[in-house]
Amino acid sequence: MPKGYIIGHFKVNDPETYKEYIERDTPILLGMGANFIVRGGQNEIVEGATHDRHVVIEFPSYDAALKAYHDPDYQQVAEIRRRSADSTIIVVEGAE
């Protein structure tokens, strides 16, 4: 079964508030089987346009990734992200 991924692209507007989001979302997502593959770090946009911070979170399946994103506890914490950053979030199925 292919793995599932949540991919996020962010422009952080309020770093202190965004830090609270990271502190609170991490245990929720880890508890749902998340494995953070990419979380910030050095990057260079070599083609096209996107935000400046990138996150890739791996889950055991596409359904698990969707379930994690829609989880009420996560959605409550996601409000902190929405207040502190512009973001694009994608849930995608991995290759087999």
DSSP file (Angstrom, degrees, kcal/mol; ACC not computed):
  #  RESIDUE AA STRUCTURE BP1 BP2  ACC     N-H-->O    O-->H-N    N-H-->O    O-->H-N    TCO  KAPPA ALPHA  PHI   PSI    X-CA   Y-CA   Z-CA
    1    1 A M              0   0    0      0, 0.0     2,-0.0     0, 0.0     0, 0.0   0.000 360.0 360.0 360.0 131.3    0.0    0.0    0.0
    2    2 A P        -     0   0    0      0, 0.0    60,-0.6     0, 0.0    94,-0.1  -0.322 360.0-116.7 -65.8 148.4    1.4    3.4   -0.9
    3    3 A K        -     0   0    0     92,-0.4    91,-3.6    58,-0.2     2,-0.3  -0.329  24.9-128.8 -75.2 165.7    2.3    5.8    1.9
    4    4 A G  E     -AB  59  93A   0     55,-1.6    55,-3.1    57,-0.4     2,-0.4  -0.875  19.7-159.5-117.2 153.4    0.5    9.2    2.2
    5    5 A Y  E     -AB  58  92A   0     87,-2.7    87,-2.7    -2,-0.3     2,-0.6  -0.987  16.2-152.3-135.5 140.4    2.1   12.6    2.6
    6    6 A I  E     -AB  57  91A   0     51,-2.3    51,-2.7    -2,-0.4     2,-0.5  -0.972  22.7-168.8-104.2 124.3    1.0   16.0    3.9
    7    7 A I  E     -AB  56  90A   0     83,-3.2    83,-2.8    -2,-0.6     2,-0.4  -0.964   4.6-173.7-116.5 127.7    3.1   18.6    2.1
    8    8 A G  E     -AB  55  89A   0     47,-2.8    47,-2.5    -2,-0.5     2,-0.4  -0.957  14.9-167.0-125.7 142.0    3.0   22.2    3.3
    9    9 A H  E     -AB  54  88A   0     79,-2.4    79,-2.3    -2,-0.4     2,-0.3  -0.998  22.9-175.7-124.3 128.8    4.5   25.4    2.0
   10   10 A F  E     -AB  53  87A   0     43,-3.1    43,-2.1    -2,-0.4    42,-0.7  -0.927  32.6-161.7-132.7 147.5    4.5   28.3    4.3
   11   11 A K  E     - B   0  86A   0     75,-2.5    75,-2.3    -2,-0.3     2,-0.5  -0.946  31.1-145.3-119.7 106.3    5.3   32.0    4.6
   12   12 A V  E     + B   0  85A   0     -2,-0.5    73,-0.3    73,-0.2    69,-0.0  -0.596  25.8 172.3 -78.7 122.5    5.6   32.6    8.3
   13   13 A N  S    S+     0   0    0     71,-2.7    72,-0.2    -2,-0.5    -1,-0.2   0.672  76.8  33.4-100.8 -23.7    4.4   36.1    9.3
   14   14 A D     >  -     0   0    0     70,-2.0     4,-2.5     1,-0.1     3,-0.3  -0.786  66.7-174.1-135.8  88.6    4.6   35.8   13.1
   15   15 A P  H  > S+     0   0    0      0, 0.0     4,-2.0     0, 0.0     5,-0.1   0.829  82.4  52.9 -57.4 -37.6    7.5   33.5   14.1
   16   16 A E  H  > S+     0   0    0      2,-0.2     4,-1.2     1,-0.2    68,-0.0   0.925 113.5  42.3 -67.0 -43.4    6.7   33.4   17.8
   17   17 A T  H  > S+     0   0    0     -3,-0.3     4,-1.6     1,-0.2     3,-0.2   0.889 112.5  54.5 -68.9 -38.4    3.1   32.3   17.3
   18   18 A Y  H  X S+     0   0    0     -4,-2.5     4,-2.2     1,-0.2    -2,-0.2   0.861 101.8  59.0 -63.4 -35.1    4.2   29.8   14.6
   19   19 A K  H  X S+     0   0    0     -4,-2.0     4,-2.3     1,-0.2    -1,-0.2   0.888 102.9  52.7 -60.7 -38.8    6.6   28.3   17.1
   20   20 A E  H  X S+     0   0    0     -4,-1.2     4,-1.9    -3,-0.2    -1,-0.2   0.900 106.4  53.7 -62.7 -40.2    3.6   27.6   19.3
   21   21 A Y  H  X S+     0   0    0     -4,-1.6     4,-3.0     2,-0.2     5,-0.3   0.941 109.4  47.5 -58.1 -48.5    1.9   25.8   16.4
   22   22 A I  H  X S+     0   0    0     -4,-2.2     4,-1.7     1,-0.2    -2,-0.2   0.914 111.0  51.3 -60.8 -43.6    5.0   23.6   15.9
   23   23 A E  H  < S+     0   0    0     -4,-2.3    -1,-0.2     1,-0.2    -2,-0.2   0.845 118.7  37.3 -63.0 -33.6    5.2   22.7   19.6
   24   24 A R  H  X S+     0   0    0     -4,-1.9     4,-0.7    -5,-0.2    -2,-0.2   0.793 115.8  49.3 -92.1 -30.0    1.5   21.8   19.7
   25   25 A D  H  X S+     0   0    0     -4,-3.0     4,-2.6    -5,-0.2     5,-0.3   0.840  97.9  69.4 -79.3 -30.5    1.1   20.0   16.3
   26   26 A T  H  X S+     0   0    0     -4,-1.7     4,-2.7    -5,-0.3     5,-0.3   0.922 100.4  43.2 -57.7 -52.0    4.1   17.8   16.6
   27   27 A P  H  > S+     0   0    0      0, 0.0     4,-1.8     0, 0.0    -1,-0.2   0.870 114.0  52.8 -65.2 -32.6    2.8   15.4   19.3
   28   28 A I  H  < S+     0   0    0     -4,-0.7     4,-0.5     2,-0.2    -2,-0.2   0.962 114.6  40.4 -63.3 -51.2   -0.6   15.2   17.7
   29   29 A L  H ><>S+     0   0    0     -4,-2.6     5,-2.1     1,-0.2     3,-1.2   0.890 112.9  53.8 -69.1 -39.5    0.8   14.2   14.3
   30   30 A L  H ><5S+     0   0    0     -4,-2.7     3,-1.7    -5,-0.3    -1,-0.2   0.883 104.0  57.7 -60.2 -36.9    3.4   11.9   15.8
   31   31 A G  T 3<5S+     0   0    0     -4,-1.8    -1,-0.3     1,-0.3    -2,-0.2   0.672 103.8  53.4 -66.8 -16.6    0.6   10.1   17.7
   32   32 A M  T < 5S-     0   0    0     -3,-1.2    -1,-0.3    -4,-0.5    -2,-0.2   0.156 131.3 -89.5-103.9  16.8   -1.1    9.4   14.3
   33   33 A G  T < 5S+     0   0    0     -3,-1.7    -3,-0.2     1,-0.2    -2,-0.1   0.617  70.0 163.1  92.2  13.2    2.0    7.8   12.8
   34   34 A A      < -     0   0    0     -5,-2.1     2,-0.4    -8,-0.1    -1,-0.2  -0.334  22.0-168.0 -68.1 146.2    3.6   10.9   11.3
   35   35 A N  E     -C   58   0A   0     23,-1.8    23,-3.0    -2,-0.0     2,-0.7  -0.949  20.0-137.8-131.4 112.2    7.3   10.8   10.2
   36   36 A F  E     +C   57   0A   0     -2,-0.4    21,-0.2    21,-0.2     3,-0.1  -0.604  28.8 170.4 -75.6 112.2    8.6   14.3    9.4
   37   37 A I  E    S+     0   0A   0     19,-2.5     2,-0.4    -2,-0.7    -1,-0.2   0.868  72.3  14.9 -87.0 -44.9   10.7   14.0    6.3
   38   38 A V  E     +C   56   0A   0     18,-1.8    18,-2.3     3,-0.0    -1,-0.4  -0.998  62.4 168.2-132.4 133.9   11.3   17.7    5.7
   39   39 A R  E     -C   55   0A   0     -2,-0.4     2,-0.2     1,-0.3    16,-0.2  -0.672  65.6 -55.5-148.8  89.7   10.7   20.4    8.2
   40   40 A G  S    S+     0   0    0     14,-2.9    -1,-0.3    -2,-0.2    13,-0.0  -0.559  80.4 133.5  76.0-142.0   12.1   23.8    7.2
   41   41 A G        -     0   0    0     -2,-0.2    13,-0.2    -3,-0.1    -1,-0.1  -0.068  63.9 -31.5  85.9 172.1   15.8   23.7    6.4
   42   42 A Q        +     0   0    0     11,-0.1     2,-0.3     2,-0.0    11,-0.0  -0.350  68.6 161.1 -64.1 138.3   17.8   25.1    3.6
   43   43 A N        -     0   0    0      9,-0.1     2,-0.4    -2,-0.1    -2,-0.1  -0.989  27.5-155.1-155.5 159.5   16.1   25.3    0.3
   44   44 A E        -     0   0    0     -2,-0.3     2,-0.8     0, 0.0    -2,-0.0  -0.973  19.1-136.5-139.7 122.8   16.3   27.0   -3.1
   45   45 A I        +     0   0    0     -2,-0.4     3,-0.1     1,-0.2    -2,-0.0  -0.707  27.4 174.5 -78.5 113.4   13.4   27.6   -5.4
   46   46 A V        +     0   0    0     -2,-0.8     2,-0.3     1,-0.3    -1,-0.2   0.569  64.9  15.4-100.6 -11.1   14.9   26.7   -8.8
   47   47 A E  S    S-     0   0    0      1,-0.0    -1,-0.3     0, 0.0     2,-0.1  -0.921 111.6  -1.0-161.4 136.1   11.7   27.0  -10.9
   48   48 A G  S    S-     0   0    0     -2,-0.3     2,-0.4    -3,-0.1    -3,-0.0  -0.339  83.5 -72.3  82.3-165.0    8.3   28.5  -10.3
   49   49 A A        +     0   0    0     -2,-0.1     2,-0.3    -3,-0.0    -3,-0.0  -0.986  53.6 141.5-136.2 142.8    7.1   30.3   -7.2
   50   50 A T        -     0   0    0     -2,-0.4    -5,-0.1     1,-0.0   -40,-0.0  -0.925  52.3 -70.6-159.8-179.9    6.1   29.1   -3.7
   51   51 A H        -     0   0    0     -2,-0.3   -40,-0.2     2,-0.1    36,-0.0  -0.181  46.7-113.3 -73.3 178.1    6.4   30.1    0.0
   52   52 A D  S    S+     0   0    0    -42,-0.7     2,-0.4   -43,-0.1   -41,-0.2   0.497  92.0  61.7-101.0  -3.5    9.8   30.0    1.7
   53   53 A R  E     -A   10   0A   0    -43,-2.1   -43,-3.1     2,-0.0     2,-0.4  -0.977  64.5-167.5-123.9 138.9    9.3   27.2    4.3
   54   54 A H  E     -A    9   0A   0     -2,-0.4   -14,-2.9   -45,-0.2     2,-0.4  -0.966   7.5-175.1-132.7 141.9    8.5   23.6    3.3
   55   55 A V  E     -AC   8  39A   0    -47,-2.5   -47,-2.8    -2,-0.4     2,-0.4  -1.000   4.9-172.2-136.3 135.2    7.3   20.5    5.3
   56   56 A V  E     -AC   7  38A   0    -18,-2.3   -19,-2.5    -2,-0.4   -18,-1.8  -0.990   8.1-173.4-127.5 122.1    6.8   16.9    4.1
   57   57 A I  E     -AC   6  36A   0    -51,-2.7   -51,-2.3    -2,-0.4     2,-0.3  -0.970  11.7-148.7-119.6 124.4    5.2   14.5    6.6
   58   58 A E  E     -AC   5  35A   0    -23,-3.0   -23,-1.8    -2,-0.5   -53,-0.2  -0.729  14.8-175.9 -95.0 140.1    4.9   10.8    5.8
   59   59 A F  E     -A    4   0A   0    -55,-3.1   -55,-1.6    -2,-0.3   -25,-0.1  -0.875  41.1-105.8-127.2 161.7    2.1    8.6    7.0
   60   60 A P  S    S-     0   0    0      0, 0.0     2,-0.3     0, 0.0     3,-0.1   0.768  99.2  -0.6 -59.8 -25.5    1.5    4.9    6.6
   61   61 A S  S  > S-     0   0    0    -58,-0.2     4,-1.9     1,-0.1   -57,-0.4  -0.971  72.6-104.5-156.2 166.5   -1.2    5.5    4.0
   62   62 A Y  H  > S+     0   0    0    -60,-0.6     4,-2.4    -2,-0.3     5,-0.2   0.916 121.7  52.4 -60.3 -44.5   -3.1    8.2    2.1
   63   63 A D  H  > S+     0   0    0      1,-0.2     4,-2.7     2,-0.2    -1,-0.2   0.881 107.2  52.2 -61.4 -38.5   -6.1    7.6    4.3
   64   64 A A  H  > S+     0   0    0      2,-0.2     4,-2.3     1,-0.2    -1,-0.2   0.882 109.0  50.3 -65.1 -38.1   -4.0    8.1    7.4
   65   65 A A  H  X S+     0   0    0     -4,-1.9     4,-2.3     2,-0.2    -2,-0.2   0.928 112.7  46.0 -65.4 -45.0   -2.6   11.4    6.1
   66   66 A L  H  X S+     0   0    0     -4,-2.4     4,-2.4     1,-0.2    -2,-0.2   0.920 112.2  51.3 -62.9 -43.3   -6.2   12.6    5.3
   67   67 A K  H  X S+     0   0    0     -4,-2.7     4,-0.8     1,-0.2    -1,-0.2   0.909 110.1  49.7 -60.6 -42.5   -7.4   11.5    8.7
   68   68 A A  H >< S+     0   0    0     -4,-2.3     3,-0.7     1,-0.2    -1,-0.2   0.926 111.3  48.4 -62.8 -45.3   -4.5   13.3   10.5
   69   69 A Y  H 3< S+     0   0    0     -4,-2.3    -2,-0.2     1,-0.2    -1,-0.2   0.912 116.4  42.4 -62.3 -41.9   -5.2   16.5    8.6
   70   70 A H  H 3< S+     0   0    0     -4,-2.4    -1,-0.2    -5,-0.2    -2,-0.2   0.488  83.2 126.1 -85.8  -3.2   -9.0   16.4    9.4
   71   71 A D    <X  -     0   0    0     -4,-0.8     4,-2.9    -3,-0.7     5,-0.2  -0.326  63.9-133.1 -56.9 131.6   -8.5   15.3   13.0
   72   72 A P  H  > S+     0   0    0      0, 0.0     4,-2.0     0, 0.0     5,-0.1   0.866 105.1  51.9 -58.4 -38.3  -10.4   17.8   15.3
   73   73 A D  H  > S+     0   0    0      2,-0.2     4,-1.6     1,-0.2     5,-0.1   0.925 113.0  45.1 -64.8 -42.5   -7.4   18.1   17.7
   74   74 A Y  H  > S+     0   0    0      1,-0.2     4,-2.8     2,-0.2    -1,-0.2   0.934 110.6  53.7 -65.1 -44.1   -5.1   19.0   14.8
   75   75 A Q  H  X S+     0   0    0     -4,-2.9     4,-0.9     1,-0.2    -1,-0.2   0.855 105.4  54.4 -60.8 -34.3   -7.6   21.4   13.2
   76   76 A Q  H >< S+     0   0    0     -4,-2.0     3,-0.6    -5,-0.2     4,-0.4   0.932 113.1  41.8 -62.9 -44.7   -7.8   23.2   16.5
   77   77 A V  H >X S+     0   0    0     -4,-1.6     3,-1.6     1,-0.2     4,-1.0   0.838 103.8  67.8 -70.5 -32.8   -4.0   23.7   16.6
   78   78 A A  H 3X S+     0   0    0     -4,-2.8     4,-2.5     1,-0.3    -1,-0.2   0.770  86.2  70.2 -60.0 -25.1   -4.0   24.5   12.8
   79   79 A E  H <X S+     0   0    0     -4,-0.9     4,-1.5    -3,-0.6    -1,-0.3   0.850  94.0  55.5 -60.5 -32.7   -5.9   27.7   13.7
   80   80 A I  H <> S+     0   0    0     -3,-1.6     4,-1.3    -4,-0.4    -1,-0.2   0.931 108.4  47.6 -63.7 -44.5   -2.6   28.9   15.2
   81   81 A R  H  X S+     0   0    0     -4,-1.0     4,-2.0     1,-0.2     3,-0.4   0.919 108.4  54.4 -61.1 -43.8   -0.9   28.3   11.9
   82   82 A R  H  < S+     0   0    0     -4,-2.5    -1,-0.2     1,-0.2    -2,-0.2   0.819 110.9  46.5 -62.3 -30.2   -3.6   30.1   10.0
   83   83 A R  H  < S+     0   0    0     -4,-1.5    -1,-0.2    -5,-0.2    -2,-0.2   0.757 120.9  36.8 -79.5 -24.9   -3.1   33.1   12.2
   84   84 A S  H  < S+     0   0    0     -4,-1.3   -71,-2.7    -3,-0.4   -70,-2.0   0.522 119.2  27.6-109.6  -6.8    0.7   33.1   12.0
   85   85 A A  E  <  -B   12   0A   0     -4,-2.0     2,-0.4   -73,-0.3   -73,-0.2  -0.998  65.3-122.1-153.7 151.2    1.5   32.0    8.4
   86   86 A D  E     -B   11   0A   0    -75,-2.3   -75,-2.5    -2,-0.3     2,-0.3  -0.823  49.0-179.0 -86.5 135.8    0.2   31.9    4.8
   87   87 A S  E     -B   10   0A   0     -2,-0.4     2,-0.4   -77,-0.2   -77,-0.2  -0.984  36.0-158.6-146.3 152.6    0.1   28.3    3.8
   88   88 A T  E     -B    9   0A   0    -79,-2.3   -79,-2.4    -2,-0.3     2,-0.4  -1.000  21.8-169.0-122.6 126.1   -0.6   25.8    1.1
   89   89 A I  E     -B    8   0A   0     -2,-0.4     2,-0.4   -81,-0.2   -81,-0.2  -0.967   4.7-177.0-121.5 132.7   -1.3   22.3    2.3
   90   90 A I  E     -B    7   0A   0    -83,-2.8   -83,-3.2    -2,-0.4     2,-0.5  -0.987  14.8-155.8-128.5 136.0   -1.5   19.2    0.0
   91   91 A V  E     +B    6   0A   0     -2,-0.4     2,-0.3   -85,-0.2   -85,-0.2  -0.969  27.3 174.4-108.7 127.2   -2.3   15.6    0.9
   92   92 A V  E     -B    5   0A   0    -87,-2.7   -87,-2.7    -2,-0.5     2,-0.4  -0.971  31.9-122.6-138.1 146.8   -0.9   13.2   -1.7
   93   93 A E  E     -B    4   0A   0     -2,-0.3   -89,-0.2   -89,-0.2   -90,-0.1  -0.719  33.7-128.6 -85.9 136.7   -0.6    9.5   -2.2
   94   94 A G        -     0   0    0    -91,-3.6     2,-0.1    -2,-0.4   -32,-0.1  -0.228  29.4 -88.3 -78.2 171.3    3.0    8.2   -2.6
   95   95 A A              0   0    0      1,-0.1   -92,-0.4   -93,-0.1    -1,-0.1  -0.483 360.0 360.0 -76.3 150.1    4.3    6.0   -5.4
   96   96 A E              0   0    0     -2,-0.1    -1,-0.1   -94,-0.1    -2,-0.0   0.460 360.0 360.0 -79.7 360.0    4.1    2.2   -4.9
